[in-house]
Amino acid sequence: MNSMLMIVDDEPNVDAVIRRVAEPAGFDVVVCSSAPDAMAALSRRPAEMAFVDLRMPDTSGIGLLRQMRTTFPACEVVLMSGAATIGMAVEAVKLGARDFLVKPLEFPRIMALVQDVRDEAAKRQRLLAVESGLARELGFHGMLGRSAATQETFGLIRRLAPHVRTVLITGETGTGKELVAQALHAEGPRRSRRLVTVNCAAVAPSLFESELFGQARGAFTEATEPKEGLFEAAHQGTLFLDEVGELPLALQPKLLRVLDDGVIRRVGAIETRHVDVCVFAATSRDLQAEVAAGRFRSDLLFRLNVVEIELTPLRDRPEDIPYLTAAFVADCSRRLQKGVLGVTPAAERVLGARAWDGNVRELRNAIERACMLVDGPYITEREVTSSTRRPPAGTRLAPAAAAERVATERQHLVETLASSAGNKQAAARVLGISRRALYRRLERYGLHTAASVI
């Protein structure tokens, strides 16, 4: 069955112009002369697109637009008027209209609008297959994407996994570095052995050595029993060192020794032990800059960086966003038991225009919050905007609105830092962004010193 396109207008020439474009594009055209007729027709069969006259005898086109956005948010609405003003057009777009056309209608403009909506609908239909064929086609060990950068990363993992023993995975926070490590392990010859993960940013510096290398009985007051370290736990398997840039400088030579000769010594022990471990490390820091600052050893960087896999930030592969969004919506809908089917076209445009400082993690968090907020079957731009807090990249705001947005975001940063007791790493984690991105925002809003925040 073809999709439906609705015309809410009583002028025959308007009907004729739109039909000339819509029917060849594969739409069934339905004409209504009033708002009640339009809502009744939509309740019987949803429309993909509606052209609505601004002036009607029973209600205004703006009023019908409001009703449709509430009841049928997936329908794209185009308002039309023979006596339009800039104020009308701005109000219509703010309320969620796809466009505002001035009569007499221009045939090329109608054709472009209909074709755009038709193409977007076809893409959404393809996205419905995310959990079935599309997931098998575009998915890879929990990662998903059809962009050239993403598919190139998948291919690189497949080629490297059978051979590498040491890999450095780099990229901004939220790009999926841990998933890459898991994929390397799953595709490699040690897939039947353990993959042991440690987040170096989450381990207290005083405990690092015993965590990695273990401890002998009596090594220190609390060491009442010998303890196996993570290297021993990962013997003949893989150890993943997440955020390796946080590794204390004093411990780095010992890690280098293990990478070179496979020898460890438990804290407080005399004898050494041999381990056979693949080591994958990940960082969102610029380790070359850390070396220059004296916080990371150059020889350890060279040893870790035998092979580097650099992950592309989400803003540089926007074609992945619709597929990731569809997958996250399906997952959240299932977990929350909310029956959410997808996002509206307007919401999809908002998501596609964002810069996503926190990358895939931030997108996933935004979709989860939107799923919690939405009451109907489709996430609209309202829930997306509420979840993402900031307007799309490139949006131009009036001075008053811009000032209000700046004040709101500054206050949100202050509250987040306060709730995190001034811990910037914890605050960045709550916000779903990297520490580098957090520092940029603090500098932008004059919050770069702890004293100015708490």
C-alpha positions as CSV (number, residue, x, y, z in Angstrom):
1,M,0.0,0.0,0.0
2,N,1.2,3.5,-0.8
3,S,1.8,6.1,1.8
4,M,-0.8,8.8,2.2
5,L,-0.4,12.5,1.6
6,M,-3.1,14.8,2.8
7,I,-4.2,18.2,1.4
8,V,-6.3,20.4,3.7
9,D,-7.5,23.1,1.3
10,D,-10.6,24.0,-0.7
11,E,-8.8,25.4,-3.8
12,P,-8.9,23.0,-6.8
13,N,-5.7,24.5,-8.4
14,V,-3.7,23.7,-5.2
15,D,-5.0,20.2,-5.2
16,A,-4.0,19.8,-8.9
17,V,-0.4,21.1,-8.4
18,I,0.3,18.9,-5.4
19,R,-1.2,15.8,-7.1
20,R,1.0,16.3,-10.1
21,V,4.0,15.7,-7.8
22,A,2.7,13.4,-5.1
23,E,1.0,10.6,-7.2
24,P,4.0,9.9,-9.4
25,A,6.2,9.8,-6.2
26,G,4.0,6.9,-4.9
27,F,1.6,8.7,-2.6
28,D,-2.2,8.2,-2.3
29,V,-3.7,11.7,-2.1
30,V,-6.6,12.5,0.2
31,V,-8.2,15.9,0.2
32,C,-10.0,17.4,3.2
33,S,-11.8,20.8,3.5
34,S,-11.7,21.2,7.3
35,A,-9.7,20.5,10.4
36,P,-12.3,18.0,11.8
37,D,-12.3,16.1,8.5
38,A,-8.5,16.0,8.5
39,M,-8.2,14.6,12.0
40,A,-10.9,12.0,11.3
41,A,-9.1,10.9,8.1
42,L,-5.8,10.7,10.0
43,S,-7.3,8.6,12.7
44,R,-8.5,6.1,10.0
45,R,-5.1,6.1,8.2
46,P,-1.9,7.9,9.1
47,A,-0.4,10.3,6.6
48,E,3.3,10.7,5.9
49,M,2.8,14.4,4.8
50,A,0.1,17.0,4.9
51,F,-0.2,20.4,3.1
52,V,-2.4,22.6,5.2
53,D,-4.0,25.9,4.3
54,L,-3.4,28.6,6.9
55,R,-7.0,30.0,6.6
56,M,-9.9,27.6,7.2
57,P,-13.5,28.3,8.2
58,D,-13.5,26.3,11.5
59,T,-9.9,26.7,12.7
60,S,-6.6,28.1,11.6
61,G,-3.9,26.1,10.0
62,I,-1.8,26.8,13.0
63,G,-4.5,25.3,15.2
64,L,-4.6,22.1,13.1
65,L,-0.8,22.0,13.1
66,R,-0.9,22.0,16.9
67,Q,-3.4,19.2,17.0
68,M,-1.4,17.1,14.5
69,R,1.9,17.6,16.3
70,T,0.2,16.3,19.4
71,T,-1.8,13.4,18.0
72,F,0.1,12.4,14.8
73,P,3.7,13.6,15.4
74,A,5.2,11.4,12.6
75,C,3.3,13.4,9.9
76,E,5.3,16.2,8.2
77,V,3.1,19.3,8.0
78,V,3.6,22.1,5.3
79,L,1.6,25.2,5.9
80,M,0.4,27.3,2.9
81,S,-1.0,30.9,2.7
82,G,-1.8,33.5,0.1
83,A,-1.0,36.3,2.4
84,A,2.0,35.1,4.5
85,T,4.2,37.2,6.7
86,I,7.6,36.4,8.1
87,G,6.1,36.2,11.6
88,M,3.7,33.5,10.4
89,A,6.5,31.5,8.9
90,V,8.6,31.7,12.0
91,E,5.7,30.7,14.2
92,A,4.9,27.7,12.0
93,V,8.4,26.4,11.9
94,K,8.8,26.9,15.7
95,L,5.6,24.8,16.2
96,G,7.1,22.0,14.1
97,A,6.0,22.7,10.5
98,R,8.3,21.2,7.9
99,D,8.0,24.4,5.7
100,F,5.8,27.4,5.0
101,L,4.8,28.0,1.4
102,V,3.3,31.2,-0.2
103,K,0.6,30.8,-2.8
104,P,0.6,30.5,-5.8
105,L,2.6,27.3,-5.1
106,E,5.9,26.8,-7.0
107,F,6.0,23.4,-8.7
108,P,9.8,22.9,-8.1
109,R,9.5,23.7,-4.4
110,I,6.6,21.2,-4.0
111,M,8.6,18.6,-5.9
112,A,11.7,19.1,-3.7
113,L,9.7,18.9,-0.5
114,V,7.8,15.7,-1.5
115,Q,10.9,14.0,-2.7
116,D,12.8,14.9,0.5
117,V,10.0,13.4,2.7
118,R,9.7,10.4,0.4
119,D,13.5,9.7,0.7
120,E,13.5,10.2,4.5
121,A,10.5,7.8,4.8
122,A,12.4,5.2,2.7
123,K,15.4,5.5,5.0
124,R,13.2,5.1,8.1
125,Q,11.8,1.9,6.6
126,R,15.3,0.6,6.2
127,L,16.1,1.5,9.8
128,L,13.2,-0.7,11.0
129,A,15.4,-3.6,10.0
130,V,18.1,-2.7,12.5
131,E,17.4,-5.6,14.8
132,S,17.3,-8.1,12.0
133,G,19.1,-8.0,8.6
134,L,20.5,-4.5,9.0
135,A,22.1,-5.4,12.3
136,R,23.8,-8.3,10.7
137,E,24.9,-6.2,7.7
138,L,26.1,-3.1,9.5
139,G,26.7,-4.4,13.1
140,F,30.0,-5.7,14.4
141,H,30.4,-7.0,18.0
142,G,28.0,-4.5,19.5
143,M,29.1,-1.6,17.2
144,L,26.9,-0.3,14.4
145,G,27.4,2.1,11.5
146,R,27.4,2.3,7.7
147,S,29.8,5.3,7.3
148,A,33.1,4.7,5.5
149,A,35.1,5.5,8.7
150,T,33.1,2.9,10.8
151,Q,33.2,0.2,8.2
152,E,37.0,0.8,7.8
153,T,37.4,0.4,11.5
154,F,35.6,-2.9,11.4
155,G,37.8,-4.1,8.5
156,L,40.9,-3.1,10.4
157,I,39.9,-5.1,13.5
158,R,39.3,-8.2,11.4
159,R,42.7,-7.9,9.7
160,L,44.7,-7.2,12.9
161,A,43.0,-9.4,15.4
162,P,44.6,-12.7,14.4
163,H,48.1,-11.3,14.7
164,V,48.5,-8.4,17.2
165,R,49.6,-8.7,20.8
166,T,49.7,-5.0,21.7
167,V,47.2,-2.4,20.4
168,L,46.6,1.3,21.3
169,I,43.1,2.4,20.8
170,T,42.7,6.2,20.7
171,G,39.7,8.5,20.4
172,E,37.4,10.9,22.2
173,T,35.4,9.7,25.1
174,G,32.2,7.8,24.1
175,T,33.5,6.6,20.7
176,G,33.5,2.9,21.7
177,K,37.1,2.1,22.6
178,E,36.1,-0.7,25.0
179,L,33.9,-2.2,22.3
180,V,36.9,-2.2,19.9
181,A,39.0,-4.0,22.5
182,Q,36.2,-6.6,22.9
183,A,36.0,-7.1,19.2
184,L,39.8,-7.5,18.8
185,H,39.7,-10.2,21.5
186,A,36.6,-12.0,20.0
187,E,38.1,-12.0,16.5
188,G,41.6,-13.2,17.7
189,P,43.1,-16.6,18.6
190,R,42.5,-16.1,22.3
191,R,38.7,-15.7,22.1
192,S,38.2,-18.8,24.2
193,R,40.3,-17.3,27.0
194,R,39.5,-14.5,29.5
195,L,39.3,-10.8,28.6
196,V,40.2,-8.9,31.8
197,T,39.3,-5.2,31.9
198,V,40.6,-2.5,34.2
199,N,39.8,1.2,34.1
200,C,43.0,3.0,35.1
201,A,41.0,6.1,36.0
202,A,39.0,4.2,38.6
203,V,41.9,2.7,40.6
204,A,43.5,4.5,43.5
205,P,47.2,5.3,42.7
206,S,48.3,3.5,45.9
207,L,46.5,0.3,44.8
208,F,47.6,0.2,41.1
209,E,50.7,-2.1,41.6
210,S,48.9,-4.7,43.6
211,E,45.9,-4.6,41.3
212,L,48.0,-5.2,38.2
213,F,50.7,-7.5,39.6
214,G,49.2,-9.0,42.7
215,Q,50.6,-9.1,46.3
216,A,52.4,-11.6,48.5
217,R,51.2,-12.3,52.0
218,G,52.4,-9.7,54.4
219,A,53.4,-7.3,51.7
220,F,51.6,-4.6,53.7
221,T,49.4,-4.5,56.8
222,E,46.2,-5.4,55.0
223,A,47.8,-8.1,52.9
224,T,46.8,-11.1,55.1
225,E,46.5,-13.4,52.1
226,P,48.4,-13.6,48.7
227,K,46.5,-12.1,45.9
228,E,46.6,-12.8,42.2
229,G,46.9,-9.6,40.0
230,L,45.1,-8.8,36.8
231,F,48.1,-9.9,34.6
232,E,48.0,-13.4,36.1
233,A,44.2,-13.5,35.8
234,A,44.5,-12.7,32.1
235,H,47.2,-15.3,31.5
236,Q,46.9,-16.8,28.0
237,G,44.1,-14.3,27.4
238,T,43.8,-10.5,27.0
239,L,44.2,-7.6,29.4
240,F,42.5,-4.3,28.5
241,L,43.9,-1.2,30.1
242,D,41.2,1.5,29.6
243,E,42.3,5.1,30.1
244,V,46.0,4.0,30.2
245,G,47.0,7.7,30.2
246,E,45.9,7.8,33.9
247,L,48.6,5.2,34.9
248,P,50.9,6.6,37.6
249,L,54.3,7.6,36.3
250,A,56.1,5.4,38.9
251,L,54.3,2.3,37.7
252,Q,55.0,2.8,34.0
253,P,58.5,1.1,33.9
254,K,57.0,-2.0,35.5
255,L,54.3,-2.2,32.8
256,L,57.0,-1.7,30.2
257,R,58.9,-4.6,31.6
258,V,55.9,-6.9,31.4
259,L,55.3,-5.9,27.8
260,D,58.9,-6.5,26.9
261,D,59.6,-9.9,28.6
262,G,56.4,-11.1,30.1
263,V,57.7,-11.1,33.7
264,I,55.9,-9.8,36.8
265,R,56.7,-9.7,40.5
266,R,53.9,-9.5,43.1
267,V,54.1,-6.7,45.6
268,G,56.3,-7.9,48.5
269,A,57.4,-11.1,46.7
270,I,61.0,-12.1,45.7
271,E,60.3,-14.6,42.9
272,T,59.1,-13.5,39.5
273,R,56.4,-15.1,37.4
274,H,56.0,-15.4,33.6
275,V,52.7,-14.4,32.0
276,D,51.5,-14.7,28.4
277,V,49.1,-11.8,27.9
278,C,47.9,-9.7,25.0
279,V,47.6,-6.1,26.1
280,F,45.2,-3.7,24.5
281,A,45.3,-0.1,25.8
282,A,42.9,2.8,25.2
283,T,43.1,6.5,25.9
284,S,41.1,9.7,25.2
285,R,44.3,11.7,26.0
286,D,46.9,12.9,23.6
287,L,49.7,10.8,24.8
288,Q,52.3,12.6,22.7
289,A,51.4,15.8,24.7
290,E,51.5,13.8,27.9
291,V,55.1,12.7,27.0
292,A,56.1,16.3,26.3
293,A,54.6,17.3,29.7
294,G,56.6,14.6,31.5
295,R,53.5,12.6,32.6
296,F,54.0,9.6,30.3
297,R,57.1,7.7,29.3
298,S,58.0,7.9,25.7
299,D,59.4,4.3,25.7
300,L,56.1,3.0,27.1
301,L,54.2,4.9,24.4
302,F,56.3,3.4,21.7
303,R,55.8,-0.1,23.1
304,L,52.0,0.3,23.4
305,N,51.7,2.0,20.0
306,V,52.9,-1.0,17.9
307,V,49.5,-0.7,16.2
308,E,47.1,2.2,16.7
309,I,43.3,2.2,16.0
310,E,42.1,5.7,16.0
311,L,38.3,6.1,16.3
312,T,36.5,8.8,14.4
313,P,34.2,11.1,16.5
314,L,30.5,10.9,15.8
315,R,30.3,14.5,14.5
316,D,32.6,13.4,11.6
317,R,30.4,10.5,10.6
318,P,26.8,11.8,10.9
319,E,25.5,9.2,8.5
320,D,25.8,6.7,11.4
321,I,23.4,8.7,13.7
322,P,20.1,7.4,12.3
323,Y,21.2,3.8,12.6
324,L,22.5,4.2,16.1
325,T,19.4,6.1,17.0
326,A,17.1,3.3,15.7
327,A,19.1,0.7,17.6
328,F,19.1,2.7,20.9
329,V,15.3,3.4,20.6
330,A,14.6,-0.3,20.0
331,D,16.8,-1.2,23.0
332,C,15.4,1.4,25.4
333,S,11.8,0.7,24.3
334,R,12.3,-3.0,25.1
335,R,14.0,-2.3,28.5
336,L,11.5,0.4,29.6
337,Q,8.5,-1.5,28.1
338,K,7.2,1.7,26.6
339,G,6.4,0.6,23.0
340,V,8.4,3.5,21.4
341,L,8.6,2.9,17.6
342,G,11.1,5.5,16.5
343,V,11.8,9.2,16.2
344,T,9.9,11.8,14.1
345,P,11.5,13.3,11.1
346,A,11.9,16.6,12.9
347,A,13.6,14.9,15.9
348,E,15.9,13.1,13.5
349,R,17.0,16.4,12.0
350,V,17.7,17.8,15.5
351,L,19.8,14.7,16.3
352,G,21.7,14.9,13.0
353,A,22.6,18.6,13.6
354,R,24.2,18.1,17.0
355,A,28.0,18.1,17.5
356,W,27.9,15.3,20.1
357,D,30.9,16.1,22.3
358,G,30.3,12.9,24.2
359,N,29.9,10.9,20.9
360,V,28.0,7.6,20.8
361,R,27.6,7.5,24.6
362,E,26.0,11.0,24.7
363,L,23.7,10.0,21.9
364,R,22.7,6.8,23.7
365,N,22.0,8.8,26.9
366,A,20.0,11.4,25.1
367,I,17.8,8.7,23.5
368,E,17.3,6.9,26.8
369,R,16.2,10.2,28.5
370,A,13.9,10.9,25.5
371,C,12.3,7.4,25.7
372,M,11.6,8.1,29.4
373,L,10.0,11.4,28.6
374,V,7.8,10.5,25.6
375,D,4.2,9.5,26.1
376,G,3.4,8.4,22.5
377,P,4.9,5.9,20.0
378,Y,7.3,8.5,18.5
379,I,10.0,10.6,20.1
380,T,9.5,14.2,18.9
381,E,11.9,17.1,18.7
382,R,10.5,18.3,22.1
383,E,11.8,15.2,23.9
384,V,15.1,15.3,22.0
385,T,15.6,19.0,22.7
386,S,14.9,18.4,26.4
387,S,17.3,15.5,26.5
388,T,20.2,17.2,24.6
389,R,19.9,20.6,26.4
390,R,21.7,22.5,23.8
391,P,20.4,23.6,20.4
392,P,21.6,22.0,17.1
393,A,25.0,23.1,15.8
394,G,24.6,26.2,13.5
395,T,21.3,27.4,15.2
396,R,21.2,31.2,15.3
397,L,19.5,32.4,18.5
398,A,18.1,35.9,19.2
399,P,20.3,37.8,21.8
400,A,17.8,37.3,24.6
401,A,17.4,33.6,23.9
402,A,21.2,33.2,23.5
403,A,21.8,34.9,26.8
404,E,19.2,32.7,28.5
405,R,20.8,29.5,27.0
406,V,24.2,30.6,28.2
407,A,22.9,31.2,31.7
408,T,21.1,27.9,31.8
409,E,24.1,25.9,30.6
410,R,26.4,27.7,33.0
411,Q,24.1,26.9,35.9
412,H,23.9,23.3,34.8
413,L,27.7,23.0,34.9
414,V,27.8,24.6,38.3
415,E,25.2,22.2,39.7
416,T,26.9,19.2,38.1
417,L,30.2,20.1,39.6
418,A,28.7,20.8,43.0
419,S,27.0,17.4,43.0
420,S,30.3,15.8,42.1
421,A,32.1,17.7,44.9
422,G,34.3,19.5,42.4
423,N,35.6,16.3,40.8
424,K,35.9,17.2,37.2
425,Q,36.3,13.6,36.0
426,A,33.1,12.6,37.7
427,A,31.3,15.7,36.4
428,A,32.4,14.9,32.8
429,R,31.1,11.3,33.3
430,V,27.7,12.6,34.4
431,L,27.5,15.0,31.5
432,G,28.5,12.3,29.0
433,I,31.5,14.3,27.6
434,S,35.3,14.0,27.8
435,R,37.3,15.9,30.4
436,R,38.8,17.9,27.6
437,A,35.4,19.0,26.4
438,L,34.4,19.8,30.0
439,Y,37.5,22.0,30.4
440,R,36.6,23.9,27.2
441,R,33.1,24.6,28.6
442,L,34.5,25.7,32.0
443,E,36.8,28.1,30.3
444,R,34.0,29.4,28.1
445,Y,31.8,30.2,31.1
446,G,34.6,31.4,33.4
447,L,34.4,28.4,35.6
448,H,38.0,27.1,35.1
449,T,39.0,27.3,38.7
450,A,37.6,25.1,41.4
451,A,37.0,28.1,43.7
452,S,34.7,29.7,41.2
453,V,32.5,26.6,41.0
454,I,32.0,25.4,44.5
